[in-house]
Amino acid sequence: MTGLIVVGTDGSAPATAAVRWAAEDAARSGAALRIVHVREPWNALVLLSGTGEENDSAEHGHRVLAAAAQRARDHTPDIKITTALATGAVVERLKSESERADVLVIGSRGVGGFAGLVLGSVGLALAGHAAGPVVIVRAPVRTAHGVIVVGFDGSEPSQAALEYAFARAQQSGSRLRAVHAWQMPMLSPYALGYSPVPKGVFADEAEAARRLLAPYRERRPDVAVEESTVCDHPVRVLSDASRRADLVVVGSRGLGGFGSAVLGSVSHGVLHRAHCPVAVVRPRLDER
């Protein structure tokens, strides 16, 4: 833990929501907040123009940062806030920032995104490549439920997700709903609907989930945990649970993922369908 939360902003509505979420998280955890705006000068065709547009781009960046910092101070006046104007590729610069942060927070899509898209290219790239946890915020949080939802399947990324979710629940005093959603093998007669799923199969899955959760419950006994084992698609289960949660936590990829994939289908699906902020957690290199 570095005691630093980094949030990226470009002045868009989702980025503004991300700044507020990050400020509240910093206030809760006692961390400092670093607000970063990345400008890509080649997009403005400034390298050959000689018109002063590069200076205008920098001034715009400083205005975006100043506005974001003021919003954070107005909402959480007691936290330490710094700002940084970076130049380069957005994903690469924010990825670099994530290496020294407890968590990287970004909006679901930025100024350049298409209106119909739930998640922009920057959010999708960072969710799979950042050095640590990435929280994607779509809109301002209107209702506090006091609940954090975490999905787990026993994979290494889901273990990192459990560690992060338990720590956040303890920090915020939230209840933790730990969801183990599983599906029958495709060729199973139960999956094909020819036979009802035996109670013993449910019992085995529930017992496996309890064993997976046991070490985390022992380390943080003061966290109130609700265990949920469901035979259904994880994306559907977690998306539904997100309606009554303040945060959904998932691993970057699960047991069924391809080894070369940095973002699995479940985390990808939850990012697009969740109704609250989503944290995507990868094991840090020094934790592997």
KAJOFEN-V232082 format. One record per residue. N is the residue number from 1. SS is DSSP state (h for helix, s for strand, l for the rest). OMEGA is omega in radians with two decimals (none if undefined). BURIAL is # if it has 9 or more other ideal C-beta (glycine too) atoms within 8 Angstrom, else .. Layout:
N/SS/OMEGA/BURIAL + N/SS/OMEGA/BURIAL
This chain:
1/l/-3.10/. + 2/l/-3.09/. + 3/l/-3.12/. + 4/s/3.03/# + 5/s/3.14/# + 6/s/3.07/# + 7/s/3.08/# + 8/s/-3.14/# + 9/l/3.02/# + 10/l/3.12/# + 11/l/-3.14/# + 12/l/3.13/# + 13/h/3.08/. + 14/h/3.12/# + 15/h/3.09/# + 16/h/3.07/# + 17/h/3.13/# + 18/h/3.12/# + 19/h/3.14/# + 20/h/3.13/# + 21/h/-3.12/# + 22/h/3.12/# + 23/h/3.12/# + 24/h/3.12/# + 25/h/3.10/# + 26/h/3.12/# + 27/h/-3.13/# + 28/h/-3.01/. + 29/h/-3.08/# + 30/l/-3.12/. + 31/l/3.01/# + 32/s/-3.13/# + 33/s/3.08/# + 34/s/-3.12/# + 35/s/-3.03/# + 36/s/2.98/# + 37/s/-3.14/# + 38/s/3.09/# + 39/s/3.13/# + 40/l/-3.01/# + 41/h/-3.12/# + 42/h/3.11/. + 43/h/-3.14/. + 44/h/3.13/# + 45/l/-3.05/. + 46/l/-3.00/# + 47/l/-3.10/. + 48/l/-2.99/. + 49/l/-3.10/. + 50/l/-3.07/. + 51/l/-3.08/. + 52/l/-3.11/. + 53/h/3.14/# + 54/h/3.08/# + 55/h/3.11/. + 56/h/3.12/. + 57/h/3.11/# + 58/h/3.12/# + 59/h/3.09/. + 60/h/3.12/# + 61/h/3.12/# + 62/h/3.10/# + 63/h/3.11/. + 64/h/-3.14/# + 65/h/-3.13/# + 66/h/3.13/# + 67/h/-3.14/# + 68/h/3.13/# + 69/h/3.13/# + 70/h/3.09/. + 71/h/3.14/# + 72/h/3.14/# + 73/h/3.14/# + 74/h/-3.06/. + 75/h/-3.12/# + 76/l/-2.99/# + 77/l/-3.01/. + 78/l/-3.10/. + 79/l/3.05/# + 80/l/-3.08/. + 81/s/2.98/# + 82/s/3.12/. + 83/s/3.13/# + 84/s/3.03/# + 85/s/-3.10/# + 86/s/3.12/# + 87/s/3.13/. + 88/l/3.11/. + 89/l/-3.03/. + 90/h/-3.07/# + 91/h/-3.09/# + 92/h/-3.12/. + 93/h/3.12/# + 94/h/3.05/# + 95/h/3.10/# + 96/h/3.12/. + 97/h/-3.08/# + 98/h/-3.08/# + 99/l/-3.14/. + 100/l/-3.11/. + 101/l/3.00/# + 102/l/-3.13/# + 103/s/3.04/# + 104/s/-3.10/# + 105/s/3.11/# + 106/s/3.04/# + 107/s/-3.07/# + 108/l/3.05/# + 109/l/-3.01/# + 110/l/-3.09/# + 111/l/-3.07/. + 112/l/-3.06/. + 113/l/3.06/# + 114/l/-3.03/. + 115/l/-3.09/. + 116/l/-3.09/. + 117/l/3.09/. + 118/l/-3.07/. + 119/l/-3.13/# + 120/l/-3.09/# + 121/h/3.14/. + 122/h/3.14/# + 123/h/-3.12/# + 124/h/-3.14/# + 125/h/-3.10/# + 126/h/3.13/# + 127/h/3.14/# + 128/h/-2.97/# + 129/h/-3.10/. + 130/l/-3.05/# + 131/l/-3.10/. + 132/l/-3.14/# + 133/s/3.06/# + 134/s/3.08/# + 135/s/3.12/# + 136/s/-3.10/# + 137/s/-3.10/# + 138/l/-3.03/# + 139/l/3.09/. + 140/l/3.13/. + 141/l/-3.08/# + 142/l/-3.04/. + 143/l/3.07/. + 144/l/-3.12/. + 145/l/-3.08/. + 146/l/-3.08/. + 147/s/2.98/# + 148/s/3.13/# + 149/s/3.07/# + 150/s/3.06/# + 151/s/-3.11/# + 152/l/3.12/# + 153/l/3.12/# + 154/l/3.10/. + 155/l/3.14/# + 156/h/3.09/. + 157/h/3.14/# + 158/h/3.03/# + 159/h/3.06/# + 160/h/3.10/# + 161/h/3.11/# + 162/h/3.14/# + 163/h/-3.14/# + 164/h/-3.09/# + 165/h/3.11/# + 166/h/-3.14/# + 167/h/3.14/# + 168/h/3.12/# + 169/h/3.10/# + 170/h/-3.12/# + 171/h/-3.05/. + 172/h/-3.09/# + 173/l/-3.11/. + 174/l/2.94/# + 175/s/-3.12/# + 176/s/3.04/# + 177/s/-3.11/# + 178/s/-3.01/# + 179/s/3.01/# + 180/s/3.12/# + 181/s/-3.06/# + 182/s/3.13/# + 183/l/3.08/. + 184/l/3.05/# + 185/l/-3.02/. + 186/l/-3.08/. + 187/l/3.11/. + 188/l/3.09/. + 189/l/3.12/. + 190/l/3.13/# + 191/l/-3.13/# + 192/l/3.08/. + 193/l/-3.13/. + 194/l/-3.10/. + 195/l/3.04/. + 196/l/3.13/. + 197/l/-3.13/. + 198/l/3.12/. + 199/h/-3.13/. + 200/h/3.12/. + 201/h/3.09/# + 202/h/-3.13/# + 203/h/3.13/. + 204/h/3.13/. + 205/h/3.14/# + 206/h/3.12/# + 207/h/3.10/. + 208/h/3.12/# + 209/h/3.12/# + 210/h/3.12/# + 211/h/3.13/. + 212/h/-3.08/# + 213/h/-2.99/# + 214/h/-3.11/. + 215/h/-3.12/. + 216/h/3.10/# + 217/h/3.13/# + 218/h/-3.12/. + 219/h/-3.12/. + 220/l/-3.05/# + 221/l/-3.12/. + 222/l/3.10/. + 223/l/3.08/# + 224/l/-3.02/. + 225/s/2.98/# + 226/s/3.13/. + 227/s/-3.13/# + 228/s/3.09/# + 229/s/-3.00/# + 230/s/3.03/# + 231/s/-3.10/# + 232/l/3.14/. + 233/l/-3.09/. + 234/h/-3.12/# + 235/h/-3.14/# + 236/h/-3.11/# + 237/h/-3.09/# + 238/h/3.11/# + 239/h/3.10/# + 240/h/3.14/. + 241/h/-3.10/# + 242/h/3.13/# + 243/h/-3.08/. + 244/h/-3.10/. + 245/l/3.06/# + 246/l/-3.11/# + 247/s/2.98/# + 248/s/-3.11/# + 249/s/3.10/# + 250/s/3.00/# + 251/s/-3.10/# + 252/l/3.01/# + 253/l/-3.03/# + 254/l/-3.06/# + 255/l/-3.09/. + 256/l/-3.06/. + 257/l/3.04/# + 258/l/-3.07/. + 259/l/-3.09/. + 260/l/-3.10/. + 261/l/3.13/. + 262/l/3.11/. + 263/l/-3.08/# + 264/l/-3.08/# + 265/h/-3.14/. + 266/h/3.13/# + 267/h/3.10/# + 268/h/-3.13/# + 269/h/3.14/# + 270/h/3.11/# + 271/h/-3.10/# + 272/h/-2.97/. + 273/h/-3.08/# + 274/l/-3.13/# + 275/l/3.11/. + 276/l/3.10/# + 277/s/-3.12/# + 278/s/3.04/# + 279/s/3.06/# + 280/s/-2.99/# + 281/s/2.99/# + 282/l/3.00/# + 283/l/3.08/# + 284/l/-3.09/# + 285/h/-3.10/. + 286/h/3.10/. + 287/h/-3.06/. + 288/l/none/.
